[in-house]
Amino acid sequence: MLNLDTHVLIHALAGSLKPRERKLLSSHEWSISAIVLWEVCKLVRLGRITLDLEEPEAARTFRRIHTWPLTLEICMASTRIDVGGLDPADELIAATSIVTNAPLLTRDRKLLRSKRIPFA
Protein backbone atom coordinates (compact mmCIF):
# COMPACT_ATOMS: atom_id res chain seq x y z
CA MET A 1 0.00 0.00 0.00
CA LEU A 2 1.39 3.40 -1.00
CA ASN A 3 0.89 6.60 0.98
CA LEU A 4 0.22 9.47 -1.43
CA ASP A 5 1.02 13.05 -0.64
CA THR A 6 -1.55 15.67 -1.54
CA HIS A 7 0.02 16.74 -4.83
CA VAL A 8 0.40 13.20 -6.13
CA LEU A 9 -3.24 12.49 -5.25
CA ILE A 10 -4.37 15.64 -7.08
CA HIS A 11 -2.32 14.69 -10.15
CA ALA A 12 -3.76 11.16 -10.02
CA LEU A 13 -7.32 12.52 -9.90
CA ALA A 14 -6.54 14.92 -12.77
CA GLY A 15 -4.86 12.20 -14.87
CA SER A 16 -1.56 14.09 -14.98
CA LEU A 17 0.83 11.61 -13.38
CA LYS A 18 4.41 11.05 -14.43
CA PRO A 19 5.01 7.61 -16.01
CA ARG A 20 6.75 6.22 -12.91
CA GLU A 21 3.92 7.40 -10.67
CA ARG A 22 1.30 5.92 -13.00
CA LYS A 23 3.10 2.57 -12.96
CA LEU A 24 3.40 2.52 -9.16
CA LEU A 25 -0.20 3.55 -8.59
CA SER A 26 -1.53 1.00 -11.04
CA SER A 27 0.07 -1.86 -9.11
CA HIS A 28 -0.51 -0.81 -5.48
CA GLU A 29 -3.39 0.10 -3.23
CA TRP A 30 -3.61 3.81 -2.43
CA SER A 31 -3.65 5.35 1.00
CA ILE A 32 -3.56 8.89 2.34
CA SER A 33 -3.14 10.58 5.68
CA ALA A 34 -6.35 12.14 7.00
CA ILE A 35 -4.71 15.56 6.68
CA VAL A 36 -4.68 15.09 2.88
CA LEU A 37 -8.48 15.15 2.88
CA TRP A 38 -8.40 18.49 4.67
CA GLU A 39 -5.78 19.87 2.26
CA VAL A 40 -7.83 18.84 -0.78
CA CYS A 41 -10.97 20.46 0.68
CA LYS A 42 -9.03 23.62 1.49
CA LEU A 43 -7.50 23.81 -2.01
CA VAL A 44 -10.97 23.44 -3.55
CA ARG A 45 -12.38 26.14 -1.25
CA LEU A 46 -9.51 28.51 -2.13
CA GLY A 47 -10.04 27.87 -5.85
CA ARG A 48 -6.54 26.48 -6.32
CA ILE A 49 -7.90 23.22 -7.73
CA THR A 50 -11.16 22.40 -9.47
CA LEU A 51 -12.83 19.32 -8.07
CA ASP A 52 -16.49 18.78 -7.24
CA LEU A 53 -16.22 16.94 -3.93
CA GLU A 54 -19.99 16.56 -3.74
CA GLU A 55 -20.18 14.67 -7.03
CA PRO A 56 -20.97 10.96 -6.48
CA GLU A 57 -17.94 9.84 -8.51
CA ALA A 58 -15.60 11.89 -6.32
CA ALA A 59 -17.13 10.36 -3.20
CA ARG A 60 -16.70 6.84 -4.65
CA THR A 61 -13.06 7.59 -5.50
CA PHE A 62 -12.27 8.79 -1.98
CA ARG A 63 -14.03 5.79 -0.43
CA ARG A 64 -11.70 3.47 -2.36
CA ILE A 65 -8.61 5.15 -0.89
CA HIS A 66 -7.55 3.95 2.54
CA THR A 67 -7.33 6.90 4.95
CA TRP A 68 -4.88 6.69 7.83
CA PRO A 69 -6.17 8.42 10.96
CA LEU A 70 -4.09 10.96 12.86
CA THR A 71 -3.00 8.96 15.88
CA LEU A 72 -0.95 10.05 18.85
CA GLU A 73 1.97 7.98 17.51
CA ILE A 74 1.80 9.71 14.11
CA CYS A 75 1.51 13.16 15.69
CA MET A 76 4.52 12.49 17.93
CA ALA A 77 6.55 11.15 14.98
CA SER A 78 5.69 14.27 12.98
CA THR A 79 7.74 16.34 15.44
CA ARG A 80 10.83 14.23 14.75
CA ILE A 81 11.10 14.38 10.96
CA ASP A 82 14.76 14.63 9.95
CA VAL A 83 14.33 17.51 7.46
CA GLY A 84 13.44 21.07 8.32
CA GLY A 85 11.25 23.66 6.71
CA LEU A 86 8.20 21.44 6.24
CA ASP A 87 4.68 22.63 6.73
CA PRO A 88 2.68 20.76 9.40
CA ALA A 89 0.61 18.84 6.84
CA ASP A 90 3.76 17.49 5.16
CA GLU A 91 5.13 16.50 8.56
CA LEU A 92 1.95 14.51 9.28
CA ILE A 93 1.98 12.88 5.83
CA ALA A 94 5.63 11.87 6.27
CA ALA A 95 5.03 10.63 9.82
CA THR A 96 2.15 8.51 8.56
CA SER A 97 4.57 6.72 6.25
CA ILE A 98 7.13 6.29 9.02
CA VAL A 99 4.64 4.86 11.54
CA THR A 100 2.67 2.68 9.10
CA ASN A 101 5.68 1.75 6.96
CA ALA A 102 3.61 2.62 3.88
CA PRO A 103 6.03 3.98 1.26
CA LEU A 104 5.42 7.64 0.49
CA LEU A 105 4.88 8.70 -3.11
CA THR A 106 5.81 12.38 -3.31
CA ARG A 107 7.41 14.97 -5.56
CA ASP A 108 8.36 17.18 -2.60
CA ARG A 109 12.13 17.78 -2.75
CA LYS A 110 12.34 18.64 0.96
CA LEU A 111 10.68 15.37 1.96
CA LEU A 112 12.85 13.40 -0.46
CA ARG A 113 15.95 14.49 1.51
CA SER A 114 14.81 12.43 4.51
CA LYS A 115 16.68 9.31 5.55
CA ARG A 116 13.82 8.12 7.80
CA ILE A 117 10.81 8.25 5.50
CA PRO A 118 10.19 5.09 3.46
CA PHE A 119 9.70 6.15 -0.19
CA ALA A 120 8.06 4.41 -3.11
N, C-alpha and C positions, 0 to 999 in steps of 0.2 A: 504494500500500500504506500503510495506517495503522498507526501504532504505538500500541497501547492501554496505558494505565496499568492497574495492578492493579484499581482500583475499577471502572473501565469494563468490564474483562473480567468481573469478578464479576457486575456488573449485566447484562451481555449473557448470561451463562450462566443467570442467574436469570430472564431475561425482563422485567427492570425498567428498561429504558433510557428516556431522555427521547426525545421525538419526533425531535429533531435528530440525536441519537446513532444512533437506529435507522435513519434515512435514510442517514447517512454509512456505517454499517457494512453496510448492504444493498447498497451500490454500490462497495465497495472490499474488497480483500483485507485480512485481519487479520495483524498481526505483534505480537510482544511481545519485550521484552528477556528474556534468560534469568533475570534476577533476579525477574521476575514469577512464574515457575514456583515458585521458592523461596518467595516471599511467599504464594502460594496454598496451598502445602503447609503452611506454618507456620500460616496462619489456620485451616486445617482441623484441624490438630493441637491448636491452642489452643481449638478449639470456637467460634471467632468466626464461621465460616461452615460451612454444612452442604453438603458435596459429597463424593460417593463417588468418589475418584480412581482406585479400582481397578475401577470399573464399566467394561465395554467401551465404552459410549457416551461416557463422559468421555475415555477414551483416544483414541477416534476424533476427538473434537472437538479435543483438543490437538494431534493429528497434523496437522490441517488448518490450524493456525495457524503461520505462519512464526515461528521463534524466532531472534532475533539473538544471537549469542554475545557474551560479554564479552571484547572484544579490548583490547589495550594502548591503542589509539587512543581507544576509548570510555572506558576507565578514566581516562586522562589528561584527556580532555574533561570528565569528571564533576567534576574538581577546579576547573574554571573556569566553572561555571554562574553566571550573573549575578544570581541571587537567593539570599539567605541563608536559614538556618533549615530547610533541607531534610534529610530523613533520607537516608542513603546509598543506599537503594534508589531513591528518587525522583531522586537525582542521576544514577544509572546509567540509569534509564529516560529521563530528559531527554537525557543525553549520547548515548544510542542514536539518538534522533531527530536530534540535531545532526549526528552523524557519518554516519548513513545517509540523511539528508534525508527520512526518513519522517515525515510530519506526526503529531504527538502528539495523541491524543484523551484528554483529561483533564478532571476537574472540580476539580482541585486549584488553589485560588486563589493559592497561593504560586507554583506553576509558571507559572500564567497571567500573572504579572507579568513574565516574562522577555521580553527583546527578541531573544534569540538562538535560542530554541527554535522550530522550525517547528510551528505548530499546525494542526489540522484545522478 
